[in-house]
């Protein structure tokens, strides 16, 4: 039966092999977050790449759905290359797409300033909030003008090739984009510095702390006794008066912060 693209929300997502953790997560996100949000937003049917073609044909079919579906949701969790490929197809066609990702997902710079719904698919409250936000954004995406790095670049190129006034506007837009990037990087560095200063002050006051190590998280009490705790990625020191969930969230946030170098703060003449 021919696809009804006008009533479709295409779910761009990592799929994984049968019975893999990636597949289980993708199925759960599709069934409990994306499907109900798309249905409630505009009575849309959610379709994923493995729903539309046989092995060997999925890529071509997925591209067709990226180009024709009325709405789309892209799950950026795990940095899957196929997801970013299909997202770029949607962006290049200047079609609306809503972005979601698991808490702790690191985003590449190109879309780091895009609106992304972060959530924990294992937390019912978090997944419920994500579903509500997704419903709202799907509705808005179908009525507004698509805004993404590719469409912005295309508009800028058109202005740069235009008359004197358009070229001047393009120059202003380019400078504003660079300024926005620099400001965001400065804000990140300030947040990192503030977080670390607060945590180091806690240590200096000899309060119990939790330290993330390459092999896990160890609790260090005031008398120096160490106790192994659940594993989370290494990268920060956090106050022990937080709950395990709060500790994990803080570490995930720290992991999302990209390390900054002097390259992030070049002058306009250097760029």
MARPALO-164204 format. One record per residue (C-alpha): residue number from 1; residue in one letter; x, y, z. Coordinates in nm, 4 decimals. Layout:
% residues N
<site NUM "A" <X Y Z>>;
...
***
This chain:
% residues 271
<site 1 "X" <0.0000 0.0000 0.0000>>;
<site 2 "X" <0.1426 0.3443 -0.0946>>;
<site 3 "X" <0.2707 0.5533 0.1955>>;
<site 4 "X" <0.0471 0.8363 0.3129>>;
<site 5 "X" <0.3155 1.1010 0.3680>>;
<site 6 "X" <0.0617 1.3704 0.4583>>;
<site 7 "X" <-0.0323 1.1820 0.7730>>;
<site 8 "X" <0.3166 1.0578 0.8629>>;
<site 9 "X" <0.5669 1.1500 1.1308>>;
<site 10 "X" <0.8979 0.9929 1.0263>>;
<site 11 "X" <1.1052 0.8790 1.3246>>;
<site 12 "X" <1.4761 0.9157 1.2464>>;
<site 13 "X" <1.6445 0.6971 1.5066>>;
<site 14 "X" <1.9203 0.4453 1.5782>>;
<site 15 "X" <1.7656 0.1015 1.5309>>;
<site 16 "X" <2.0285 -0.1626 1.6077>>;
<site 17 "X" <2.0035 -0.5378 1.5697>>;
<site 18 "X" <1.7099 -0.7449 1.6901>>;
<site 19 "X" <1.7103 -0.7843 2.0709>>;
<site 20 "X" <1.9997 -0.5361 2.1083>>;
<site 21 "X" <1.9855 -0.2678 2.3778>>;
<site 22 "X" <1.9786 -0.0044 2.1041>>;
<site 23 "X" <1.6692 -0.1652 1.9482>>;
<site 24 "X" <1.4955 -0.2032 2.2838>>;
<site 25 "X" <1.5541 0.1625 2.3660>>;
<site 26 "X" <1.4479 0.2795 2.0202>>;
<site 27 "X" <1.1283 0.0749 2.0389>>;
<site 28 "X" <1.0474 0.2145 2.3831>>;
<site 29 "X" <1.1068 0.5752 2.2768>>;
<site 30 "X" <0.9004 0.5245 1.9612>>;
<site 31 "X" <0.6076 0.3547 2.1373>>;
<site 32 "X" <0.5889 0.5620 2.4573>>;
<site 33 "X" <0.7155 0.9062 2.3546>>;
<site 34 "X" <0.7052 0.9690 1.9789>>;
<site 35 "X" <0.3905 0.7774 1.8763>>;
<site 36 "X" <0.1548 0.9354 2.1321>>;
<site 37 "X" <0.3048 1.2824 2.0790>>;
<site 38 "X" <0.2611 1.2642 1.7003>>;
<site 39 "X" <-0.0888 1.1230 1.7324>>;
<site 40 "X" <-0.1998 1.3923 1.9762>>;
<site 41 "X" <-0.0261 1.6718 1.7854>>;
<site 42 "X" <-0.1857 1.6131 1.4456>>;
<site 43 "X" <-0.3199 1.2571 1.4231>>;
<site 44 "X" <0.0062 1.1506 1.2585>>;
<site 45 "X" <0.1222 0.7900 1.2240>>;
<site 46 "X" <0.4800 0.7297 1.3393>>;
<site 47 "X" <0.7013 0.5415 1.0916>>;
<site 48 "X" <1.0624 0.4308 1.1400>>;
<site 49 "X" <1.3092 0.3238 0.8674>>;
<site 50 "X" <1.2677 -0.0478 0.9371>>;
<site 51 "X" <0.8939 -0.0105 0.8745>>;
<site 52 "X" <0.9348 0.1006 0.5140>>;
<site 53 "X" <1.1660 -0.1387 0.3285>>;
<site 54 "X" <1.3491 -0.4673 0.3107>>;
<site 55 "X" <1.7174 -0.4940 0.4079>>;
<site 56 "X" <1.9268 -0.3366 0.1333>>;
<site 57 "X" <1.6478 -0.0960 0.0414>>;
<site 58 "X" <1.6094 0.0825 0.3733>>;
<site 59 "X" <1.8457 0.3720 0.2953>>;
<site 60 "X" <1.6680 0.4703 -0.0278>>;
<site 61 "X" <1.3271 0.4315 0.1351>>;
<site 62 "X" <1.4369 0.6302 0.4420>>;
<site 63 "X" <1.5569 0.9185 0.2242>>;
<site 64 "X" <1.2214 0.9233 0.0461>>;
<site 65 "X" <1.0375 0.9440 0.3773>>;
<site 66 "X" <1.2789 1.2134 0.5010>>;
<site 67 "X" <1.1871 1.4214 0.1969>>;
<site 68 "X" <0.8101 1.3639 0.1983>>;
<site 69 "X" <0.6835 1.3030 0.5544>>;
<site 70 "X" <0.4729 1.5846 0.6933>>;
<site 71 "X" <0.6642 1.5830 1.0226>>;
<site 72 "X" <0.9822 1.4243 1.1530>>;
<site 73 "X" <1.1496 1.3522 1.4857>>;
<site 74 "X" <1.5231 1.2765 1.5061>>;
<site 75 "X" <1.6702 1.0930 1.8055>>;
<site 76 "X" <2.0355 1.2026 1.8351>>;
<site 77 "X" <2.1197 0.9610 2.1169>>;
<site 78 "X" <2.4470 0.7775 2.0688>>;
<site 79 "X" <2.5673 0.9917 1.7764>>;
<site 80 "X" <2.4478 0.7373 1.5173>>;
<site 81 "X" <2.5873 0.8254 1.1679>>;
<site 82 "X" <2.2705 0.7131 0.9859>>;
<site 83 "X" <2.0619 0.9419 1.2046>>;
<site 84 "X" <2.2782 1.2424 1.1223>>;
<site 85 "X" <2.2746 1.1495 0.7516>>;
<site 86 "X" <1.8946 1.1380 0.7436>>;
<site 87 "X" <1.8738 1.4537 0.9538>>;
<site 88 "X" <2.0945 1.6360 0.7015>>;
<site 89 "X" <1.8618 1.5225 0.4213>>;
<site 90 "X" <1.5656 1.6697 0.6060>>;
<site 91 "X" <1.7585 1.9875 0.6871>>;
<site 92 "X" <1.8828 2.0227 0.3292>>;
<site 93 "X" <1.5257 2.0043 0.2014>>;
<site 94 "X" <1.4368 2.2781 0.4547>>;
<site 95 "X" <1.1665 2.0640 0.6109>>;
<site 96 "X" <1.0638 2.0696 0.9784>>;
<site 97 "X" <1.2161 1.8228 1.2228>>;
<site 98 "X" <1.2114 1.8059 1.6021>>;
<site 99 "X" <1.5237 1.6909 1.7858>>;
<site 100 "X" <1.5295 1.4642 2.0923>>;
<site 101 "X" <1.8160 1.2961 2.2785>>;
<site 102 "X" <1.8918 1.0911 2.5868>>;
<site 103 "X" <2.0195 1.2888 2.8843>>;
<site 104 "X" <2.3983 1.3141 2.8652>>;
<site 105 "X" <2.4185 1.3026 2.4850>>;
<site 106 "X" <2.7041 1.5126 2.3456>>;
<site 107 "X" <2.5972 1.7161 2.0453>>;
<site 108 "X" <2.8313 1.8278 1.7647>>;
<site 109 "X" <2.8859 2.2021 1.7409>>;
<site 110 "X" <2.6769 2.2392 1.4234>>;
<site 111 "X" <2.3557 2.1682 1.6124>>;
<site 112 "X" <2.4678 2.2359 1.9705>>;
<site 113 "X" <2.2584 2.5537 1.9740>>;
<site 114 "X" <1.9487 2.3889 1.8274>>;
<site 115 "X" <1.6497 2.3201 2.0476>>;
<site 116 "X" <1.6727 1.9609 2.1690>>;
<site 117 "X" <1.4408 1.7764 2.4077>>;
<site 118 "X" <1.6647 1.5884 2.6520>>;
<site 119 "X" <1.5110 1.3120 2.8619>>;
<site 120 "X" <1.5777 0.9862 3.0460>>;
<site 121 "X" <1.3816 0.7092 2.8782>>;
<site 122 "X" <1.4046 0.4925 3.1929>>;
<site 123 "X" <1.2364 0.7619 3.4048>>;
<site 124 "X" <0.8584 0.7742 3.3585>>;
<site 125 "X" <0.8323 1.1372 3.4699>>;
<site 126 "X" <1.1114 1.2441 3.2350>>;
<site 127 "X" <0.9642 1.0485 2.9430>>;
<site 128 "X" <0.6200 1.1944 3.0155>>;
<site 129 "X" <0.7543 1.5498 3.0099>>;
<site 130 "X" <0.9402 1.4747 2.6867>>;
<site 131 "X" <0.6194 1.3484 2.5262>>;
<site 132 "X" <0.4365 1.6706 2.6168>>;
<site 133 "X" <0.7207 1.8904 2.4881>>;
<site 134 "X" <0.7448 1.6830 2.1721>>;
<site 135 "X" <0.3739 1.7194 2.1029>>;
<site 136 "X" <0.4028 2.0974 2.1334>>;
<site 137 "X" <0.7098 2.1154 1.9109>>;
<site 138 "X" <0.5621 1.8885 1.6421>>;
<site 139 "X" <0.2593 2.1184 1.6240>>;
<site 140 "X" <0.4810 2.4267 1.6023>>;
<site 141 "X" <0.7145 2.2715 1.3443>>;
<site 142 "X" <0.4351 2.2230 1.0939>>;
<site 143 "X" <0.3267 2.5868 1.1019>>;
<site 144 "X" <0.6545 2.7784 1.1380>>;
<site 145 "X" <0.9484 2.8362 0.9040>>;
<site 146 "X" <1.2125 2.5601 0.9359>>;
<site 147 "X" <1.5309 2.6892 1.0976>>;
<site 148 "X" <1.8453 2.4771 1.0885>>;
<site 149 "X" <2.2189 2.5173 1.0140>>;
<site 150 "X" <2.1804 2.4157 0.6477>>;
<site 151 "X" <1.8869 2.6449 0.5718>>;
<site 152 "X" <2.0621 2.9294 0.7560>>;
<site 153 "X" <2.3748 2.8713 0.5463>>;
<site 154 "X" <2.1723 2.8652 0.2246>>;
<site 155 "X" <2.0006 3.1930 0.3112>>;
<site 156 "X" <2.3366 3.3483 0.3971>>;
<site 157 "X" <2.4855 3.2337 0.0642>>;
<site 158 "X" <2.1924 3.3861 -0.1247>>;
<site 159 "X" <2.2440 3.7187 0.0493>>;
<site 160 "X" <2.6180 3.7116 -0.0132>>;
<site 161 "X" <2.5487 3.6719 -0.3857>>;
<site 162 "X" <2.2929 3.9520 -0.3902>>;
<site 163 "X" <2.3124 4.3298 -0.4245>>;
<site 164 "X" <2.5135 4.5633 -0.2026>>;
<site 165 "X" <2.2446 4.5877 0.0654>>;
<site 166 "X" <2.2015 4.2097 0.0796>>;
<site 167 "X" <2.5766 4.1571 0.1018>>;
<site 168 "X" <2.5934 4.4028 0.3904>>;
<site 169 "X" <2.3122 4.2177 0.5668>>;
<site 170 "X" <2.4946 3.8877 0.5090>>;
<site 171 "X" <2.8070 4.0335 0.6710>>;
<site 172 "X" <2.6087 4.1441 0.9752>>;
<site 173 "X" <2.4410 3.8021 1.0050>>;
<site 174 "X" <2.7767 3.6262 0.9792>>;
<site 175 "X" <2.9302 3.8466 1.2494>>;
<site 176 "X" <2.6282 3.7922 1.4763>>;
<site 177 "X" <2.6577 3.4149 1.4319>>;
<site 178 "X" <3.0254 3.4244 1.5257>>;
<site 179 "X" <2.9481 3.6466 1.8245>>;
<site 180 "X" <2.6744 3.4076 1.9362>>;
<site 181 "X" <2.9161 3.1156 1.9136>>;
<site 182 "X" <3.1851 3.2964 2.1122>>;
<site 183 "X" <2.9336 3.4033 2.3781>>;
<site 184 "X" <2.8059 3.0466 2.4147>>;
<site 185 "X" <3.1611 2.9159 2.4583>>;
<site 186 "X" <3.2381 3.1814 2.7196>>;
<site 187 "X" <2.9193 3.0894 2.9062>>;
<site 188 "X" <3.0223 2.7222 2.9002>>;
<site 189 "X" <3.3657 2.8024 3.0382>>;
<site 190 "X" <3.2177 3.0207 3.3124>>;
<site 191 "X" <2.9698 2.7491 3.4103>>;
<site 192 "X" <3.2462 2.4901 3.4246>>;
<site 193 "X" <3.4663 2.7189 3.6344>>;
<site 194 "X" <3.1828 2.8064 3.8710>>;
<site 195 "X" <3.0882 2.4399 3.9148>>;
<site 196 "X" <3.4421 2.3324 3.9887>>;
<site 197 "X" <3.5036 2.6219 4.2283>>;
<site 198 "X" <3.1883 2.5335 4.4238>>;
<site 199 "X" <3.2885 2.1700 4.4444>>;
<site 200 "X" <3.6475 2.2461 4.5440>>;
<site 201 "X" <3.5176 2.4776 4.8161>>;
<site 202 "X" <3.3166 2.1831 4.9463>>;
<site 203 "X" <3.6333 1.9750 4.9641>>;
<site 204 "X" <3.8226 2.2506 5.1440>>;
<site 205 "X" <3.5515 2.2552 5.4085>>;
<site 206 "X" <3.6311 1.8845 5.4614>>;
<site 207 "X" <3.2819 1.7743 5.3741>>;
<site 208 "X" <3.2371 1.4195 5.2453>>;
<site 209 "X" <3.2718 1.4073 4.8665>>;
<site 210 "X" <3.2040 1.1721 4.5803>>;
<site 211 "X" <3.4809 1.1474 4.3199>>;
<site 212 "X" <3.4306 1.0073 3.9719>>;
<site 213 "X" <3.7218 0.7793 3.8789>>;
<site 214 "X" <3.8051 0.5860 3.5606>>;
<site 215 "X" <3.6708 0.2706 3.7249>>;
<site 216 "X" <3.3627 0.4116 3.8922>>;
<site 217 "X" <3.2448 0.6522 4.1618>>;
<site 218 "X" <3.4050 0.6262 4.5056>>;
<site 219 "X" <3.2672 0.7824 4.8203>>;
<site 220 "X" <3.5418 0.9319 5.0359>>;
<site 221 "X" <3.4325 1.0013 5.3926>>;
<site 222 "X" <3.5883 1.2501 5.6330>>;
<site 223 "X" <3.8199 0.9879 5.7793>>;
<site 224 "X" <3.9457 0.8838 5.4348>>;
<site 225 "X" <3.7571 0.5543 5.4180>>;
<site 226 "X" <3.6577 0.4634 5.0623>>;
<site 227 "X" <3.3425 0.2840 4.9459>>;
<site 228 "X" <3.2679 0.1753 4.5888>>;
<site 229 "X" <2.9484 0.3162 4.4361>>;
<site 230 "X" <2.7664 0.2628 4.1037>>;
<site 231 "X" <2.9616 0.3426 3.7865>>;
<site 232 "X" <2.9140 0.6691 3.5997>>;
<site 233 "X" <3.1473 0.8272 3.3412>>;
<site 234 "X" <3.4557 0.9942 3.4920>>;
<site 235 "X" <3.4978 1.3679 3.4859>>;
<site 236 "X" <3.3978 1.5600 3.7972>>;
<site 237 "X" <3.3836 1.5916 4.1735>>;
<site 238 "X" <3.0424 1.6347 4.3315>>;
<site 239 "X" <2.9009 1.7002 4.6807>>;
<site 240 "X" <2.7920 1.3839 4.8568>>;
<site 241 "X" <2.4768 1.5430 4.9952>>;
<site 242 "X" <2.3203 1.4952 4.6502>>;
<site 243 "X" <2.1160 1.1870 4.5719>>;
<site 244 "X" <2.2586 0.9267 4.3344>>;
<site 245 "X" <2.0210 1.0495 4.0662>>;
<site 246 "X" <2.1307 1.4093 4.1128>>;
<site 247 "X" <2.4956 1.3003 4.1062>>;
<site 248 "X" <2.4410 1.1160 3.7786>>;
<site 249 "X" <2.2600 1.4136 3.6246>>;
<site 250 "X" <2.5386 1.6527 3.7254>>;
<site 251 "X" <2.8019 1.4214 3.5808>>;
<site 252 "X" <2.6017 1.3833 3.2596>>;
<site 253 "X" <2.5797 1.7615 3.2305>>;
<site 254 "X" <2.9540 1.7925 3.2818>>;
<site 255 "X" <3.0141 1.5243 3.0195>>;
<site 256 "X" <2.8053 1.7244 2.7679>>;
<site 257 "X" <3.0258 2.0321 2.8125>>;
<site 258 "X" <3.2839 2.0315 2.5364>>;
<site 259 "X" <3.6387 2.1148 2.6474>>;
<site 260 "X" <3.7301 2.4633 2.5329>>;
<site 261 "X" <4.0598 2.5789 2.3858>>;
<site 262 "X" <4.2033 2.9068 2.2626>>;
<site 263 "X" <4.0730 2.8091 1.9161>>;
<site 264 "X" <3.7229 2.8898 2.0428>>;
<site 265 "X" <3.8172 3.2518 2.1060>>;
<site 266 "X" <3.9800 3.3645 1.7803>>;
<site 267 "X" <3.9240 3.7228 1.6714>>;
<site 268 "X" <3.7330 3.8047 1.3533>>;
<site 269 "X" <4.0645 3.8661 1.1746>>;
<site 270 "X" <4.1822 3.5178 1.2669>>;
<site 271 "X" <3.8623 3.3424 1.1560>>;
***
